[in-house]
């Protein structure tokens, strides 16, 4: 199997975390350079997005949540979804909230802060969405040993890259105290970096960030 992935992409990192935990036989492939991904990549990814999984039989699977479910079904050990159906639903719901209500507004804010014309109304609207998402997942998190308690789950795969990006995000936005109101989410960094496979993803993202910062120069914001 092949996984097209970029080290800093949180969605790619979710899938890599699951693959590493399950020791799935994946070959990590680098998509073409450039932002956005060049159009010719559509020959591999119909949506021209990453991550993209190419199975051993040549089937193309896109979207991190779908790839995660595929890996869970085809590599059931160790399980990253609980045995009980209610608990499985709660894990999936948590991952979905992280995705839609934390990652989405955060990535939008990265974009808004990187443009020359600073749209403060749009920034405030996205921060409102983000803080709602952070409050929601904070209320559901445990203090360890994993995101939702004793069992390592999809929640950890989603939280690791999400928590990673907040270090640079707080610097970019000048909001060093952003996570003070969310102590469990803030403390998750120490959980991730102590887990062998999650720390591997964290390190890959850190390396990817160094490369990105060396190449990317945001437009100067207008006063």
C-alpha positions as CSV (number, residue, x, y, z in Angstrom):
1,X,0.0,0.0,0.0
2,X,1.0,3.6,-0.7
3,X,0.1,6.7,1.3
4,X,0.6,10.1,-0.3
5,X,1.3,12.4,2.6
6,X,3.1,15.5,3.7
7,X,4.8,15.7,7.1
8,X,3.1,18.9,8.2
9,X,-0.4,18.1,6.9
10,X,-2.6,17.4,10.0
11,X,-4.9,15.2,7.9
12,X,-2.0,13.2,6.6
13,X,-0.6,13.0,10.1
14,X,-3.8,11.5,11.4
15,X,-3.5,8.6,9.0
16,X,0.2,8.2,9.6
17,X,-0.5,7.9,13.4
18,X,-3.0,5.2,12.8
19,X,-0.7,3.3,10.4
20,X,2.3,3.5,12.8
21,X,0.2,2.3,15.8
22,X,-1.0,-0.7,13.7
23,X,2.4,-1.2,12.1
24,X,0.6,-1.2,8.7
25,X,2.8,-1.9,5.7
26,X,2.6,1.5,4.1
27,X,5.0,3.1,1.8
28,X,4.9,6.9,2.4
29,X,4.9,8.8,-0.9
30,X,5.5,12.6,-1.3
31,X,3.0,14.4,-3.5
32,X,4.2,17.0,-6.0
33,X,5.5,20.2,-4.4
34,X,3.5,23.4,-4.3
35,X,0.5,24.9,-2.6
36,X,-2.1,24.1,-3.8
37,X,-1.1,20.7,-5.0
38,X,-0.5,20.9,-8.8
39,X,-3.5,19.8,-11.0
40,X,-1.7,16.8,-12.4
41,X,-2.0,15.2,-9.0
42,X,-5.7,14.6,-9.9
43,X,-4.5,11.5,-11.8
44,X,-3.8,10.0,-8.3
45,X,-6.2,11.9,-6.1
46,X,-9.5,12.8,-7.8
47,X,-10.1,15.6,-5.3
48,X,-6.5,16.8,-5.6
49,X,-6.1,16.6,-1.8
50,X,-4.0,14.6,0.6
51,X,-3.8,12.1,2.2
52,X,-4.5,9.5,-0.5
53,X,-4.2,5.7,0.2
54,X,-3.6,3.4,-2.7
55,X,-4.4,-0.2,-1.6
56,X,-2.5,-3.3,-2.6
57,X,-5.1,-4.0,-5.2
58,X,-4.8,-0.5,-6.7
59,X,-8.0,1.1,-5.2
60,X,-7.7,4.8,-4.4
61,X,-9.1,5.9,-1.0
62,X,-9.3,9.6,-0.1
63,X,-10.4,11.6,3.1
64,X,-8.6,10.9,6.3
65,X,-11.6,9.7,8.2
66,X,-12.4,7.1,5.5
67,X,-8.7,6.0,5.3
68,X,-8.8,5.6,9.1
69,X,-11.8,3.4,9.0
70,X,-10.2,1.3,6.3
71,X,-7.0,0.8,8.3
72,X,-9.1,-0.1,11.4
73,X,-10.9,-2.8,9.5
74,X,-8.0,-4.3,7.6
75,X,-5.5,-4.0,10.5
76,X,-7.6,-4.7,13.6
77,X,-4.8,-4.9,16.1
78,X,-4.5,-3.0,18.2
79,X,-8.1,-1.8,18.0
80,X,-8.5,2.0,17.9
81,X,-12.2,1.8,18.3
82,X,-13.9,0.4,21.5
83,X,-15.8,-2.9,21.5
84,X,-19.0,-1.3,22.6
85,X,-21.1,0.4,19.9
86,X,-22.0,3.4,22.1
87,X,-18.3,4.0,22.9
88,X,-17.3,3.6,19.3
89,X,-19.9,6.3,18.4
90,X,-18.5,8.6,21.1
91,X,-14.9,8.2,19.8
92,X,-16.1,8.9,16.2
93,X,-18.1,11.9,17.4
94,X,-15.1,13.3,19.2
95,X,-12.8,12.9,16.2
96,X,-15.5,14.6,14.0
97,X,-15.7,17.5,16.4
98,X,-11.9,17.9,16.4
99,X,-12.0,17.8,12.6
100,X,-14.9,20.2,11.9
101,X,-14.9,22.5,14.9
102,X,-11.2,22.8,15.7
103,X,-9.1,21.9,12.7
104,X,-11.3,23.7,10.1
105,X,-11.4,27.1,11.8
106,X,-7.7,26.8,12.8
107,X,-6.7,26.2,9.2
108,X,-8.9,29.0,8.0
109,X,-7.2,31.3,10.6
110,X,-3.8,30.3,9.3
111,X,-5.0,31.4,5.9
112,X,-6.5,34.7,7.2
113,X,-3.3,35.6,9.1
114,X,-1.2,35.0,6.0
115,X,-2.9,37.5,3.7
116,X,-1.9,41.1,3.3
117,X,-5.5,42.4,3.8
118,X,-6.3,41.5,7.4
119,X,-10.1,40.8,7.7
120,X,-10.6,41.3,11.4
121,X,-14.3,40.4,11.3
122,X,-13.6,37.1,9.6
123,X,-10.8,36.4,12.1
124,X,-13.1,37.1,15.0
125,X,-15.8,34.8,13.5
126,X,-13.3,32.0,13.1
127,X,-12.0,32.4,16.6
128,X,-15.5,32.2,17.9
129,X,-16.0,28.9,16.1
130,X,-12.6,27.6,17.3
131,X,-13.2,28.4,21.0
132,X,-16.6,26.7,20.8
133,X,-14.8,23.6,19.4
134,X,-12.1,23.7,22.0
135,X,-14.7,24.0,24.8
136,X,-16.5,21.0,23.4
137,X,-13.6,18.7,23.2
138,X,-12.1,19.9,26.5
139,X,-15.3,18.8,28.2
140,X,-15.0,15.3,26.8
141,X,-11.2,14.7,27.3
142,X,-9.6,12.8,30.1
143,X,-6.4,13.8,31.9
144,X,-4.7,10.7,30.5
145,X,-3.2,8.2,29.9
146,X,-4.9,8.9,26.5
147,X,-7.2,11.4,25.0
148,X,-10.4,9.7,26.2
149,X,-9.1,7.6,29.1
150,X,-7.5,4.2,29.3
151,X,-7.7,3.1,25.7
152,X,-5.8,4.5,22.8
153,X,-8.3,5.4,20.1
154,X,-9.0,7.5,17.0
155,X,-9.2,10.4,19.3
156,X,-5.5,10.3,19.9
157,X,-4.7,10.1,16.2
158,X,-6.8,13.3,15.6
159,X,-5.6,15.1,18.7
160,X,-1.9,14.7,18.1
161,X,-1.5,16.7,14.9
162,X,-4.2,19.1,16.1
163,X,-2.4,19.9,19.3
164,X,0.9,20.2,17.5
165,X,-0.2,23.0,15.2
166,X,-1.3,25.1,18.1
167,X,2.2,25.9,19.2
168,X,3.0,27.7,16.0
169,X,-0.6,29.0,15.7
170,X,-0.3,30.8,19.0
171,X,2.9,32.5,17.9
172,X,1.4,33.5,14.5
173,X,-1.7,35.0,16.0
174,X,0.0,36.6,19.1
175,X,-2.3,34.7,21.4
176,X,0.1,33.0,23.8
177,X,-2.7,32.4,26.3
178,X,-5.1,30.8,23.9
179,X,-5.0,27.4,25.5
180,X,-5.1,28.6,29.1
181,X,-8.8,27.9,29.3
182,X,-8.4,24.3,28.0
183,X,-5.9,22.6,30.3
184,X,-6.6,19.1,29.2
185,X,-6.1,19.9,25.5
186,X,-3.1,22.0,26.4
187,X,-1.5,19.2,28.4
188,X,-2.1,16.7,25.6
189,X,1.3,17.6,24.1
190,X,3.0,15.7,27.0
191,X,0.8,12.6,26.4
192,X,1.6,12.6,22.6
193,X,5.3,13.0,22.9
194,X,5.6,10.2,25.4
195,X,3.9,7.7,23.1
196,X,6.3,6.0,20.6
197,X,4.1,6.2,17.5
198,X,2.4,9.5,18.3
199,X,5.8,11.1,19.1
200,X,7.0,9.9,15.7
201,X,4.2,11.8,14.1
202,X,5.0,14.8,16.3
203,X,8.6,14.8,15.2
204,X,7.7,14.5,11.6
205,X,5.5,17.5,11.9
206,X,8.2,19.4,13.6
207,X,10.6,18.6,10.8
208,X,8.0,19.6,8.3
209,X,7.3,22.9,10.0
210,X,11.0,23.8,9.9
211,X,11.1,23.3,6.1
212,X,7.8,25.2,5.7
213,X,9.0,28.2,7.7
214,X,12.2,28.3,5.7
215,X,10.3,28.5,2.5
216,X,7.1,30.4,3.3
217,X,7.0,34.1,3.6
218,X,3.6,35.5,4.5
219,X,2.3,38.6,2.9
220,X,2.8,41.7,5.0
221,X,-0.5,42.6,6.7
222,X,-1.9,46.0,5.9
223,X,-2.3,48.4,8.8
